[in-house]
């Protein structure tokens, strides 16, 4: 059985999230759950962003979701390959 790791933010109050640059995520939020997200360059090549990271926080319980995108806005596949460690390498960069 594969172990599922859950990341949680210590202070997930709306004020704290806004102070550190998070914005309300209309796309993911619904009547039951509200989400705040921040996007940032995770990897740069020749001063240009080549891989972008996104951290999303559920403000109901502080659960963190991490996504990584390529230049075209598609999910960056190597990040999601559980066999090779999933979050570990990219989290070191972030």
TAHUHU-V381301 format. One record per residue. OMEGA is omega as a letter, one per 20 degrees, with the letter a starting at -180 (999 if undefined). Layout:
[[OMEGA] [OMEGA]]
This chain:
[[a] [r] [r] [a] [r] [r] [r] [r] [a] [r] [a] [r] [a] [r] [r] [a] [r] [a] [a] [r] [r] [r] [r] [a] [a] [a] [a] [a] [r] [a] [a] [a] [r] [a] [r] [a] [r] [r] [a] [r] [r] [r] [r] [r] [a] [r] [r] [r] [r] [r] [a] [r] [r] [r] [r] [a] [r] [a] [r] [a] [r] [r] [a] [r] [a] [r] [r] [a] [r] [a] [a] [a] [r] [r] [r] [a] [a] [r] [a] [a] [a] [a] [a] [r] [r] [a] [a] [a] [a] [r] [r] [r] [a] [999]]
